[in-house]
Amino acid sequence: MALLSSGHFATDFANGALPALLPFLRDKFALSYMAVGAVILASQASSSLTQPLFGLWSDRRGAMWLLPAGVAVAGIGIALAAAAPSYWLVLLLVLVSGIGSAAYHPEGSKFAAFVSGRKRASGMSWFSIGGNLGFGVGPLATTAVVVAFGLRGGLLLALPGLAVALALLAATSYLGRFVPKGGVAQALTGQDDPFAMKLLLGVIALRSVAWFGLITFVPLWEVSLGHSKSHGNHLLALMLFAGGVGTLALGPLADRFGTRDVLLASVMATGPLMLVFVLVGGVPGTIALALVGTCVVGTFGVTMVMGQEYMPRHVGTASGLVIGLSVGLGGIAALALGSLADATSLRTALFVAAAAPLVASVLAFMLPPARRRERLEPAEGIARDVPVGGSADMAALPLTPNVGSRTRGGS
C-alpha cells in the first residue's frame, strides 16, 4: 500500500502543481480566465477520456507496467509544461501529463483493492491519502521552485515522479504476488448495477464542478482581493491538506456507518461552506475552505469503493469511470466557469460552482446502499510469479484476496 500510495502521491503532485502554475502562466502569456480554464480542461480531458479505456484494458488483460509508466509521464509532462515557451505547447504538455495520470489511477486503484483486506473503505483511504498529500505538496513545492528559479525551475517538478516510477518498477514482482489466481476469480458473486453507477457518476460530476472551480480559481480569487500569489497557493494547499485529514477520518466512518450516508452528508455540506468562503472570507472563510477539502477530498476513496461495489465484475473500468470520465466533467466546468467569470465576475462563477453540490445531494439521496458482501468475501490465495503484464484472467478479479502475512502494515 505504501508503494501504491506513493505512486498516487507522485501523479497527484503533478496535478496539484498545475493550479499553482496558473497565476505565473497567466502573467507570462497574458491569459484570460477562459484561457486559464482551458489549461485545466486540457489536463482533465486527457485524463478523463482515456482513463476508462485504461481501466477496461486493465480488466481484460492486466497492465502492471502502467504503474511506473503513468507516474513518470505525469511528472515529466507537467515539468516541461512549466518551462514551455508558448501557451499552445503548455496545453500539449498538460495533455501528456494527464494521460500519464490516467494510466496510473485505474491499475493503482485495483491493486489497492487487492491489498486492502476486509476494510476496503479504510484501505482505499490509505491509497487516497497519497494523492491528497501530492495535491497539497504540489502547490507549495511549485510556488517555492518558481519563485526561486523562475518557470524554468519547474523542470525540477519531474523529480518526484521519476523517483517513484523507479521504485514501482523495482517492485513489480512483489506487487504481482497480490494478483488472485484465475480460479479464485470465478468465486466472485454479484452483478453490476448500472443504474446505481450512473447516479454515483452524476454525484461525482456535480461535486467536481465545485471542486475544480475552487482548484482553478482559489489562487486567482485571492489575487483579485489584493493578496499575493503565494497567499492564494497557500490557501489552496491548506484545502488539499485538510482533504488528507478528511480521507483518514471519513474512510473508517464509511466502514462503520455506510458509504452512502457519509457521501450524502459531505455533499450536503459542501455548497454552504463554499458560500462562507466567498461571502465571509477571513478566518471563517479559511476554515470553511479547509472543511470543503475535508468533505470533497475525504470522500474520493469512499466513492471509489462504491463504484467498485456497484460494478464488482469490472473493477478496473469502475475505477476509471469514478476517477476519470465523471471527474473530467469538472475540467469542462472549469472552462465554462472561466468563460462566465470573463463575462460577469469571478464571484459569480464561484457562486455557480457552489450550487452544483446542492443538486448532487438529490442524486446522492437516491443512491442504494452498496452491497457490502462483495467486499467481505475473502479469496483463498494469491498467484505466484505473475508476469509484469498481468494475465487475461484479470477481468473478474475478486476484490479481497487473502494475502495473509504478505500485507505489511495494511488494514
C-alpha positions as CSV (number, residue, x, y, z in Angstrom):
1,M,0.0,0.0,0.0
2,A,2.9,2.3,0.7
3,L,4.2,1.8,-2.9
4,L,0.8,2.3,-4.4
5,S,0.1,5.4,-2.3
6,S,3.5,6.8,-3.3
7,G,2.6,6.4,-6.9
8,H,-0.7,8.2,-6.2
9,F,1.3,10.9,-4.4
10,A,3.6,11.4,-7.4
11,T,0.8,11.6,-10.0
12,D,-1.3,14.0,-8.0
13,F,1.8,16.0,-7.1
14,A,1.9,16.8,-10.8
15,N,-1.8,17.5,-10.9
16,G,-1.5,19.8,-7.8
17,A,1.4,21.7,-9.4
18,L,-0.8,22.8,-12.3
19,P,-3.2,25.2,-10.4
20,A,-0.1,26.8,-8.7
21,L,1.5,27.4,-12.1
22,L,-1.6,29.2,-13.5
23,P,-1.1,32.6,-11.9
24,F,2.5,32.6,-13.3
25,L,1.5,31.3,-16.7
26,R,-1.3,33.9,-16.8
27,D,1.2,36.7,-16.3
28,K,3.7,35.3,-18.8
29,F,1.2,34.8,-21.6
30,A,-1.4,37.5,-20.6
31,L,-4.2,34.9,-20.5
32,S,-7.9,35.4,-19.9
33,Y,-9.9,33.5,-17.3
34,M,-11.3,31.3,-20.1
35,A,-7.8,30.5,-21.3
36,V,-6.8,29.6,-17.8
37,G,-9.8,27.3,-17.6
38,A,-8.8,25.7,-20.9
39,V,-5.5,24.6,-19.3
40,I,-7.4,22.8,-16.6
41,L,-9.7,21.4,-19.2
42,A,-6.7,20.0,-21.2
43,S,-5.5,18.2,-18.1
44,Q,-8.8,16.8,-17.1
45,A,-10.0,15.9,-20.6
46,S,-6.9,13.9,-21.4
47,S,-7.2,12.1,-18.0
48,S,-10.9,11.6,-18.1
49,L,-11.3,10.5,-21.7
50,T,-8.5,7.9,-21.6
51,Q,-8.8,6.7,-18.0
52,P,-11.9,4.4,-18.6
53,L,-10.0,3.0,-21.6
54,F,-7.0,2.2,-19.4
55,G,-9.4,0.7,-16.8
56,L,-11.0,-1.5,-19.5
57,W,-7.5,-2.6,-20.6
58,S,-6.7,-3.4,-17.0
59,D,-9.8,-5.5,-16.6
60,R,-9.3,-7.5,-19.8
61,R,-5.5,-8.1,-19.9
62,G,-3.9,-6.6,-16.8
63,A,-1.2,-3.9,-17.2
64,M,1.1,-3.6,-14.3
65,W,3.6,-1.6,-16.4
66,L,1.1,1.2,-16.3
67,L,2.0,1.9,-12.7
68,P,5.6,3.1,-13.2
69,A,5.0,4.4,-16.7
70,G,2.0,6.5,-15.7
71,V,3.8,8.1,-12.8
72,A,6.8,9.0,-14.9
73,V,4.8,10.5,-17.8
74,A,2.7,12.6,-15.4
75,G,5.7,14.2,-13.8
76,I,7.7,14.8,-16.9
77,G,4.7,16.3,-18.7
78,I,4.0,18.9,-16.0
79,A,7.7,19.8,-15.6
80,L,8.1,20.5,-19.3
81,A,4.8,22.5,-19.3
82,A,6.2,24.8,-16.7
83,A,9.1,25.8,-18.9
84,A,7.2,25.7,-22.2
85,P,7.9,28.8,-24.4
86,S,4.3,29.1,-25.7
87,Y,0.7,28.8,-24.5
88,W,-0.1,26.1,-27.0
89,L,2.8,24.0,-26.0
90,V,1.7,24.3,-22.4
91,L,-1.7,22.8,-23.5
92,L,0.0,19.9,-25.3
93,L,2.3,19.0,-22.4
94,V,-0.5,19.3,-19.9
95,L,-2.4,16.8,-22.1
96,V,0.5,14.4,-22.0
97,S,0.7,14.7,-18.2
98,G,-3.0,14.0,-17.9
99,I,-2.6,10.8,-20.0
100,G,0.1,9.7,-17.5
101,S,-2.2,10.3,-14.6
102,A,-5.0,8.4,-16.4
103,A,-2.7,5.4,-17.0
104,Y,-1.8,5.1,-13.3
105,H,-5.1,5.5,-11.5
106,P,-7.2,2.5,-12.6
107,E,-4.4,0.0,-12.2
108,G,-3.3,1.6,-8.9
109,S,-6.9,1.6,-7.5
110,K,-7.4,-2.0,-8.5
111,F,-4.2,-3.1,-6.7
112,A,-5.2,-1.0,-3.7
113,A,-8.4,-3.1,-3.6
114,F,-6.4,-6.3,-3.7
115,V,-4.2,-5.4,-0.6
116,S,-6.9,-3.6,1.5
117,G,-8.3,-6.7,3.1
118,R,-11.8,-6.6,4.5
119,K,-12.0,-2.9,5.4
120,R,-11.9,-1.6,1.9
121,A,-13.1,1.9,2.6
122,S,-10.3,2.3,5.1
123,G,-7.8,0.7,2.8
124,M,-8.8,2.9,-0.1
125,S,-8.4,5.9,2.2
126,W,-4.7,5.0,2.7
127,F,-4.4,4.8,-1.1
128,S,-6.1,8.1,-1.5
129,I,-4.0,9.9,1.2
130,G,-1.0,9.7,-1.1
131,G,-3.0,11.6,-3.7
132,N,-4.2,14.1,-1.1
133,L,-0.7,14.8,0.1
134,G,0.6,15.0,-3.5
135,F,-2.1,17.6,-4.3
136,G,-1.2,19.5,-1.1
137,V,2.6,19.4,-1.6
138,G,2.4,20.2,-5.3
139,P,1.3,23.9,-5.0
140,L,3.8,24.5,-2.1
141,A,6.7,23.0,-4.0
142,T,5.8,24.6,-7.3
143,T,5.5,28.1,-5.7
144,A,8.8,27.7,-3.9
145,V,10.6,26.5,-7.1
146,V,9.1,29.1,-9.4
147,V,9.7,32.0,-7.0
148,A,13.3,30.9,-6.5
149,F,14.3,29.8,-10.1
150,G,11.5,31.1,-12.4
151,L,9.3,29.0,-14.6
152,R,12.4,27.1,-16.0
153,G,13.0,25.9,-12.5
154,G,9.7,24.0,-12.9
155,L,11.8,21.3,-14.6
156,L,12.6,20.1,-11.1
157,L,9.0,19.1,-10.7
158,A,9.7,15.9,-12.6
159,L,12.0,14.5,-9.8
160,P,9.3,13.0,-7.5
161,G,7.6,11.2,-10.4
162,L,10.9,9.8,-11.7
163,A,12.0,8.6,-8.3
164,V,8.7,6.8,-7.5
165,A,8.5,5.3,-11.0
166,L,11.8,3.6,-10.4
167,A,10.6,2.3,-7.1
168,L,7.5,0.9,-8.6
169,L,9.4,-0.7,-11.5
170,A,11.7,-2.4,-9.0
171,A,8.7,-3.7,-7.0
172,T,6.6,-5.2,-9.8
173,S,7.4,-8.8,-8.9
174,Y,6.3,-8.1,-5.3
175,L,3.1,-6.4,-6.3
176,G,2.4,-9.2,-8.7
177,R,2.0,-11.6,-5.8
178,F,-1.2,-9.9,-4.8
179,V,-3.0,-10.7,-8.0
180,P,-5.5,-13.5,-7.3
181,K,-5.4,-16.8,-9.2
182,G,-7.6,-17.2,-12.2
183,G,-9.5,-20.0,-10.5
184,V,-10.3,-17.9,-7.4
185,A,-11.5,-15.1,-9.6
186,Q,-14.5,-17.2,-10.6
187,A,-15.7,-17.3,-6.9
188,L,-16.9,-13.7,-7.0
189,T,-20.7,-13.4,-6.8
190,G,-23.0,-10.4,-7.6
191,Q,-24.0,-8.5,-10.7
192,D,-23.2,-5.0,-11.9
193,D,-25.7,-2.3,-11.1
194,P,-25.6,0.2,-14.0
195,F,-28.4,2.5,-12.6
196,A,-26.7,3.0,-9.3
197,M,-23.4,3.6,-11.1
198,K,-25.0,6.3,-13.2
199,L,-26.3,8.0,-10.1
200,L,-22.9,7.8,-8.5
201,L,-21.2,9.3,-11.5
202,G,-23.7,12.1,-11.5
203,V,-22.9,12.9,-7.9
204,I,-19.2,12.9,-8.6
205,A,-19.5,15.0,-11.7
206,L,-21.5,17.7,-9.9
207,R,-19.1,17.5,-6.9
208,S,-16.3,18.0,-9.4
209,V,-17.9,21.2,-10.7
210,A,-17.5,22.7,-7.3
211,W,-14.0,21.2,-6.7
212,F,-12.4,22.2,-9.9
213,G,-14.0,25.6,-9.6
214,L,-12.0,26.0,-6.4
215,I,-8.9,24.3,-7.7
216,T,-8.8,26.7,-10.6
217,F,-9.9,29.9,-9.1
218,V,-8.9,30.0,-5.4
219,P,-5.4,31.4,-6.1
220,L,-6.9,33.9,-8.6
221,W,-9.7,34.8,-6.3
222,E,-7.2,35.7,-3.6
223,V,-5.1,37.8,-6.1
224,S,-8.3,39.7,-7.1
225,L,-8.8,40.6,-3.4
226,G,-5.3,42.1,-3.3
227,H,-3.4,39.2,-1.8
228,S,-0.2,37.7,-3.2
229,K,0.1,34.7,-5.5
230,S,1.9,32.8,-2.7
231,H,-1.0,33.5,-0.3
232,G,-3.5,32.1,-2.7
233,N,-1.4,29.0,-3.3
234,H,-1.0,28.5,0.5
235,L,-4.8,28.5,0.9
236,L,-5.1,26.0,-1.9
237,A,-2.5,23.8,-0.2
238,L,-4.5,24.1,3.1
239,M,-7.6,23.0,1.4
240,L,-5.8,20.0,0.0
241,F,-4.0,19.0,3.2
242,A,-7.4,19.2,5.0
243,G,-8.7,16.8,2.4
244,G,-5.9,14.4,3.5
245,V,-7.2,14.6,7.1
246,G,-10.7,14.0,5.9
247,T,-9.6,11.0,3.9
248,L,-8.2,9.3,7.0
249,A,-11.3,10.2,9.0
250,L,-14.1,9.5,6.6
251,G,-12.8,6.1,5.3
252,P,-13.2,4.4,8.7
253,L,-16.5,6.2,9.3
254,A,-17.8,4.8,5.9
255,D,-16.8,1.3,7.0
256,R,-18.7,1.8,10.2
257,F,-21.8,3.8,9.2
258,G,-22.1,3.1,5.4
259,T,-20.5,4.7,2.4
260,R,-23.8,6.2,1.2
261,D,-24.5,8.1,4.4
262,V,-21.0,9.5,4.6
263,L,-21.1,10.6,1.0
264,L,-24.5,12.3,1.4
265,A,-23.5,14.2,4.5
266,S,-20.3,15.5,2.9
267,V,-22.0,16.6,-0.4
268,M,-24.8,18.4,1.5
269,A,-22.2,20.4,3.5
270,T,-20.0,21.4,0.5
271,G,-22.2,24.2,-1.0
272,P,-22.8,26.2,2.2
273,L,-19.2,26.0,3.1
274,M,-18.2,27.4,-0.3
275,L,-20.5,30.3,0.2
276,V,-18.9,31.1,3.6
277,F,-15.5,31.2,1.9
278,V,-16.7,33.6,-0.8
279,L,-19.1,35.8,1.2
280,V,-17.4,35.9,4.6
281,G,-13.7,35.4,3.9
282,G,-11.1,36.0,6.5
283,V,-10.5,33.3,9.2
284,P,-14.1,31.9,8.9
285,G,-13.6,31.7,5.1
286,T,-10.3,29.9,5.6
287,I,-11.8,27.4,8.0
288,A,-14.7,26.8,5.6
289,L,-12.3,26.2,2.7
290,A,-10.4,23.7,4.8
291,L,-13.7,21.9,5.6
292,V,-14.6,21.9,1.9
293,G,-11.4,20.0,1.3
294,T,-12.3,17.6,4.1
295,C,-15.7,16.9,2.6
296,V,-14.7,16.6,-1.0
297,V,-11.3,15.0,-0.9
298,G,-12.2,12.9,2.1
299,T,-14.9,11.1,0.1
300,F,-12.7,10.3,-3.0
301,G,-11.9,6.9,-1.5
302,V,-15.5,6.4,-0.5
303,T,-16.8,6.9,-4.0
304,M,-14.1,4.7,-5.4
305,V,-15.3,1.8,-3.1
306,M,-18.9,2.5,-4.0
307,G,-18.1,2.4,-7.7
308,Q,-16.2,-0.9,-7.4
309,E,-19.1,-2.4,-5.4
310,Y,-21.7,-1.3,-7.9
311,M,-19.6,-2.9,-10.7
312,P,-18.0,-5.9,-8.9
313,R,-17.2,-7.6,-12.2
314,H,-15.5,-4.7,-13.8
315,V,-13.3,-3.2,-11.1
316,G,-10.8,-1.5,-13.3
317,T,-13.5,0.0,-15.5
318,A,-15.4,1.3,-12.5
319,S,-12.2,2.8,-11.1
320,G,-11.5,4.5,-14.4
321,L,-15.0,5.9,-14.6
322,V,-15.1,7.2,-11.0
323,I,-11.7,9.0,-11.3
324,G,-11.8,9.7,-15.0
325,L,-14.9,10.3,-17.0
326,S,-17.0,11.9,-14.3
327,V,-14.2,14.0,-12.9
328,G,-13.3,15.1,-16.4
329,L,-16.6,16.9,-16.5
330,G,-15.1,19.1,-13.8
331,G,-12.5,20.2,-16.3
332,I,-15.3,21.2,-18.7
333,A,-16.9,23.1,-15.8
334,A,-13.6,24.9,-15.2
335,L,-13.7,26.2,-18.8
336,A,-17.3,27.2,-18.6
337,L,-16.8,28.9,-15.2
338,G,-13.8,30.7,-16.7
339,S,-15.9,32.0,-19.5
340,L,-18.6,33.0,-17.0
341,A,-16.0,34.9,-14.9
342,D,-14.8,36.8,-18.0
343,A,-18.4,37.7,-18.9
344,T,-19.5,38.6,-15.4
345,S,-17.2,38.3,-12.4
346,L,-15.1,35.7,-10.6
347,R,-17.5,35.9,-7.7
348,T,-20.5,34.9,-9.9
349,A,-18.6,31.9,-11.2
350,L,-17.8,30.8,-7.7
351,F,-21.5,31.1,-6.7
352,V,-22.4,28.8,-9.6
353,A,-19.8,26.3,-8.5
354,A,-21.3,26.3,-5.0
355,A,-24.7,25.5,-6.4
356,A,-23.6,22.2,-8.0
357,P,-23.3,20.2,-4.7
358,L,-26.9,21.1,-3.9
359,V,-28.0,19.2,-7.0
360,A,-25.6,16.4,-6.2
361,S,-27.3,16.0,-2.8
362,V,-30.5,15.0,-4.5
363,L,-28.8,12.3,-6.5
364,A,-26.8,11.1,-3.5
365,F,-30.1,10.6,-1.6
366,M,-31.3,8.3,-4.4
367,L,-28.2,6.0,-4.2
368,P,-28.9,2.5,-3.0
369,P,-26.6,1.1,-0.3
370,A,-23.5,-0.6,-1.7
371,R,-23.6,-4.4,-1.4
372,R,-21.1,-4.9,1.4
373,R,-20.9,-8.7,0.8
374,E,-18.9,-8.0,-2.4
375,R,-16.0,-6.7,-0.3
376,L,-16.3,-9.1,2.6
377,E,-15.8,-12.4,0.8
378,P,-12.1,-13.3,1.2
379,A,-10.4,-15.2,-1.6
380,E,-8.3,-18.3,-0.9
381,G,-4.9,-17.5,-2.2
382,I,-2.7,-15.4,-4.4
383,A,-0.8,-16.1,-7.6
384,R,3.0,-16.6,-7.6
385,D,5.4,-15.3,-10.2
386,V,2.9,-13.3,-12.0
387,P,4.5,-11.6,-15.1
388,V,4.7,-7.8,-15.2
389,G,2.0,-7.6,-17.8
390,G,-0.6,-9.4,-15.7
391,S,-2.9,-12.0,-17.2
392,A,-6.0,-12.2,-19.3
393,D,-8.0,-13.6,-16.3
394,M,-8.0,-10.2,-14.5
395,A,-11.4,-9.3,-16.0
396,A,-13.3,-10.7,-13.0
397,L,-10.8,-10.5,-10.2
398,P,-12.1,-10.7,-6.6
399,L,-11.8,-7.6,-4.5
400,T,-10.3,-9.0,-1.3
401,P,-7.6,-11.6,-1.9
402,N,-6.3,-13.2,1.3
403,V,-2.7,-12.1,1.2
404,G,-2.0,-13.1,4.8
405,S,1.3,-12.0,6.2
406,R,2.4,-10.5,2.9
407,T,0.5,-7.3,3.6
408,R,2.8,-5.3,5.7
409,G,1.2,-2.7,7.8
410,G,-2.0,-2.9,5.9
411,S,-5.5,-2.6,7.4
